[in-house]
Amino acid sequence: MRICIDVQGMQTGSRFRGIGRWVQGLVQGMLRNKGEHEIFLIINGELKESAFAIRKKFQNLLPSDHFIEWHVPAPRAFRE
């Protein structure tokens, strides 16, 4: 089974407390017990510094193609 985990909770000020620490613990536990399952981490690419930190933290546990970055469309001016 392929399992995708949105780790944006680790990309805000919460990464050191609350939901950020909970997401980190969840990911670490799932990676330790993944068996035959594939795990992908979904990262907000707009938050570059924390995206890099997440890749670095889990680089020895996941192949590089299991880090998926998404980007929001660039802001657009309002048009009538």
Backbone as a chain_set.jsonl record, in Angstrom:
{"seq": "MRICIDVQGMQTGSRFRGIGRWVQGLVQGMLRNKGEHEIFLIINGELKESAFAIRKKFQNLLPSDHFIEWHVPAPRAFRE", "coords": {"N": [[0.838, -1.165, 0.0], [0.447, 2.258, -0.713], [1.23, 5.021, 1.205], [0.498, 8.291, 1.966], [1.619, 11.109, 3.649], [0.748, 14.182, 4.891], [2.889, 16.585, 5.845], [2.813, 19.215, 6.648], [2.248, 20.261, 9.122], [4.638, 20.111, 10.419], [5.981, 22.22, 9.432], [5.568, 24.746, 10.34], [5.496, 27.184, 13.024], [4.679, 25.406, 14.882], [6.23, 23.18, 14.75], [7.928, 22.548, 16.815], [6.362, 21.941, 18.908], [3.125, 20.791, 20.017], [0.988, 20.031, 17.315], [2.97, 19.775, 15.364], [5.07, 18.295, 16.572], [3.615, 16.0, 17.084], [2.994, 15.102, 14.476], [5.59, 14.592, 13.557], [6.374, 12.493, 15.301], [4.447, 10.594, 14.546], [5.171, 10.113, 11.844], [7.799, 9.103, 12.195], [7.234, 6.763, 13.686], [5.621, 5.364, 11.862], [7.436, 4.967, 9.775], [9.287, 3.286, 11.02], [7.78, 1.0, 11.267], [6.876, 0.23, 8.751], [6.972, -2.0, 7.096], [6.145, -3.7, 4.17], [4.978, -1.539, 3.003], [4.809, 1.527, 1.115], [5.907, 4.742, 1.893], [5.159, 8.121, 1.542], [6.09, 11.508, 1.855], [4.338, 14.46, 1.981], [5.047, 17.679, 1.179], [4.906, 21.175, 1.774], [6.111, 23.14, -0.6], [6.444, 25.87, -0.691], [7.341, 26.714, 1.717], [10.287, 26.869, 2.114], [12.647, 26.627, 3.801], [11.839, 24.953, 5.948], [10.99, 22.796, 4.445], [13.382, 21.839, 3.408], [14.586, 21.101, 5.834], [12.947, 18.979, 6.649], [13.37, 17.118, 4.594], [16.08, 16.62, 5.068], [15.976, 15.543, 7.673], [14.669, 13.083, 7.292], [16.074, 11.826, 5.277], [17.696, 9.541, 5.36], [15.918, 7.555, 5.763], [14.014, 7.407, 3.804], [13.627, 7.058, 0.241], [14.726, 9.549, -2.131], [12.747, 10.184, -4.003], [10.413, 9.89, -2.628], [9.652, 12.108, -1.345], [7.376, 14.489, -1.76], [6.783, 17.549, -3.135], [4.499, 20.207, -3.008], [3.116, 23.091, -4.584], [1.539, 26.189, -4.177], [-0.589, 27.997, -6.415], [0.706, 31.004, -7.858], [-0.039, 34.245, -6.472], [-2.778, 36.048, -7.828], [-3.892, 39.007, -9.449], [-6.956, 40.647, -8.636], [-9.638, 40.44, -10.864], [-12.318, 41.885, -12.632]], "CA": [[0.0, 0.0, 0.0], [1.137, 3.553, -0.68], [0.705, 5.887, 2.255], [0.972, 9.666, 1.829], [1.419, 11.861, 4.894], [0.932, 15.626, 4.773], [3.72, 16.972, 6.987], [2.838, 20.668, 6.787], [2.257, 20.572, 10.546], [6.039, 20.221, 10.83], [6.594, 23.309, 8.689], [5.197, 26.038, 10.916], [6.014, 27.366, 14.374], [4.254, 24.243, 15.682], [7.116, 22.016, 14.569], [8.616, 22.254, 18.067], [5.363, 21.666, 19.936], [1.79, 20.491, 19.526], [0.726, 19.206, 16.136], [4.226, 19.508, 14.664], [5.745, 17.165, 17.236], [2.769, 14.831, 16.905], [3.206, 14.637, 13.1], [6.943, 14.024, 13.503], [6.32, 11.194, 15.966], [3.662, 9.699, 13.703], [5.998, 9.737, 10.687], [8.886, 8.23, 12.655], [6.663, 5.47, 14.035], [5.181, 4.679, 10.644], [8.628, 4.538, 9.033], [9.866, 2.139, 11.722], [6.894, -0.156, 11.165], [6.236, 0.276, 7.438], [6.926, -3.305, 6.428], [6.194, -3.639, 2.705], [4.265, -0.346, 2.54], [5.575, 2.682, 0.652], [5.476, 5.964, 2.562], [5.524, 9.36, 0.873], [5.847, 12.702, 2.654], [3.842, 15.564, 1.168], [5.673, 18.866, 1.774], [4.595, 22.467, 1.177], [7.345, 23.657, -1.177], [6.554, 27.316, -0.504], [8.052, 26.9, 2.986], [11.549, 26.264, 1.668], [13.571, 26.275, 4.889], [11.341, 23.777, 6.666], [10.963, 21.683, 3.489], [14.746, 21.322, 3.413], [14.828, 20.455, 7.13], [12.237, 17.694, 6.652], [14.127, 16.204, 3.708], [17.319, 16.256, 5.759], [15.646, 14.715, 8.828], [14.231, 11.748, 6.901], [16.782, 11.393, 4.073], [18.249, 8.187, 5.515], [14.813, 6.617, 5.965], [13.163, 7.377, 2.614], [14.27, 7.438, -1.018], [14.487, 10.96, -2.456], [11.512, 10.363, -4.766], [9.274, 9.734, -1.731], [9.35, 13.438, -0.826], [6.592, 15.157, -2.794], [6.533, 18.957, -2.81], [3.425, 20.872, -3.744], [3.241, 24.552, -4.6], [0.283, 26.891, -4.442], [-0.459, 28.913, -7.557], [1.134, 32.357, -7.495], [-1.171, 35.154, -6.295], [-3.245, 36.724, -9.028], [-4.635, 40.247, -9.184], [-8.392, 40.51, -8.793], [-10.155, 40.98, -12.121], [-13.782, 41.837, -12.717]], "C": [[0.891, 1.238, 0.0], [0.442, 4.446, 0.327], [1.336, 7.261, 2.091], [0.628, 10.429, 3.101], [1.73, 13.329, 4.626], [1.678, 16.1, 6.026], [3.793, 18.485, 7.178], [2.788, 21.093, 8.251], [3.661, 20.712, 11.102], [6.718, 21.426, 10.193], [6.248, 24.687, 9.239], [5.861, 26.172, 12.282], [5.655, 26.202, 15.282], [5.22, 23.068, 15.581], [7.847, 21.624, 15.85], [7.655, 21.933, 19.206], [4.079, 21.198, 19.252], [1.738, 19.583, 18.314], [2.011, 18.866, 15.387], [4.976, 18.327, 15.26], [4.946, 15.885, 17.075], [2.966, 14.238, 15.502], [4.581, 13.978, 12.978], [6.971, 12.636, 14.14], [5.552, 10.171, 15.153], [4.493, 9.188, 12.528], [7.115, 8.786, 11.119], [8.366, 6.839, 12.996], [6.232, 4.689, 12.816], [6.369, 4.19, 9.819], [9.293, 3.324, 9.692], [9.071, 0.869, 11.481], [6.243, -0.298, 9.795], [6.143, -1.072, 6.735], [7.082, -3.145, 4.929], [5.527, -2.386, 2.142], [5.239, 0.733, 2.085], [5.018, 3.918, 1.348], [6.042, 7.16, 1.812], [5.209, 10.517, 1.808], [5.476, 13.837, 1.713], [4.242, 16.865, 1.87], [5.223, 20.125, 1.034], [5.903, 23.097, 0.702], [7.522, 25.149, -1.04], [7.303, 27.642, 0.787], [9.418, 26.229, 2.858], [12.467, 25.798, 2.795], [13.109, 25.013, 5.617], [11.238, 22.568, 5.733], [12.341, 21.018, 3.437], [15.028, 20.549, 4.702], [14.144, 19.087, 7.198], [12.959, 16.684, 5.776], [15.39, 15.707, 4.417], [17.042, 15.289, 6.908], [15.337, 13.274, 8.429], [14.987, 11.18, 5.701], [17.358, 9.981, 4.173], [17.163, 7.124, 5.657], [13.922, 6.459, 4.744], [13.984, 7.679, 1.364], [13.887, 8.876, -1.388], [13.192, 11.174, -3.232], [10.254, 10.13, -3.921], [8.967, 11.024, -0.971], [8.641, 14.182, -1.956], [6.312, 16.585, -2.341], [5.383, 19.472, -3.653], [3.608, 22.368, -3.6], [1.879, 25.155, -4.905], [0.472, 27.771, -5.654], [-0.069, 30.306, -7.06], [-0.091, 33.261, -7.356], [-1.508, 35.851, -7.609], [-4.001, 37.977, -8.629], [-6.123, 39.988, -9.426], [-8.814, 41.153, -10.111], [-11.659, 40.838, -12.139], [-14.208, 41.203, -14.007]], "O": [[1.948, 1.26, 0.63], [-0.778, 4.604, 0.302], [2.56, 7.39, 2.077], [-0.51, 10.397, 3.57], [2.828, 13.676, 4.191], [1.149, 16.021, 7.135], [4.731, 18.986, 7.799], [3.244, 22.187, 8.586], [3.864, 21.354, 12.133], [7.915, 21.633, 10.395], [6.615, 25.697, 8.638], [6.702, 25.35, 12.647], [6.262, 26.029, 16.34], [5.038, 22.061, 16.266], [8.334, 20.5, 15.967], [8.081, 21.682, 20.333], [3.984, 21.218, 18.025], [2.353, 18.517, 18.282], [2.126, 17.774, 14.83], [5.461, 17.46, 14.533], [5.52, 14.805, 16.944], [3.09, 13.023, 15.352], [4.711, 12.921, 12.362], [7.537, 11.705, 13.567], [5.952, 9.01, 15.074], [4.52, 7.99, 12.248], [7.346, 7.768, 10.466], [8.989, 5.841, 12.635], [6.451, 3.481, 12.74], [6.31, 3.112, 9.228], [9.802, 2.441, 9.002], [9.635, -0.226, 11.489], [5.167, -0.887, 9.685], [5.299, -1.248, 5.857], [8.039, -2.527, 4.463], [5.511, -2.192, 0.927], [6.35, 0.842, 2.603], [3.805, 4.12, 1.39], [7.229, 7.212, 1.489], [4.178, 10.511, 2.479], [6.204, 14.139, 0.768], [3.834, 17.123, 3.003], [5.165, 20.136, -0.196], [6.712, 23.538, 1.518], [8.622, 25.662, -1.246], [7.842, 28.74, 0.927], [9.662, 25.163, 3.423], [13.003, 24.692, 2.742], [13.907, 24.11, 5.869], [11.384, 21.432, 6.183], [12.45, 19.792, 3.425], [15.633, 19.478, 4.67], [14.707, 18.141, 7.748], [13.139, 15.53, 6.167], [15.718, 14.521, 4.368], [17.783, 14.325, 7.101], [15.702, 12.343, 9.147], [14.583, 10.151, 5.158], [17.491, 9.3, 3.157], [17.457, 5.929, 5.669], [13.16, 5.497, 4.649], [14.929, 8.466, 1.418], [12.826, 9.355, -0.988], [12.591, 12.244, -3.132], [9.144, 10.171, -4.451], [8.13, 11.037, -0.068], [9.246, 14.468, -2.989], [5.688, 16.81, -1.304], [5.302, 19.208, -4.853], [4.18, 22.85, -2.622], [1.16, 24.683, -5.785], [1.579, 28.247, -5.905], [-0.471, 30.725, -5.975], [-1.083, 33.06, -8.056], [-0.624, 36.195, -8.393], [-4.669, 38.007, -7.596], [-6.497, 39.211, -10.305], [-8.401, 42.267, -10.432], [-12.211, 39.819, -11.722], [-15.405, 41.071, -14.265]]}, "num_chains": 1, "name": "protein.A"}
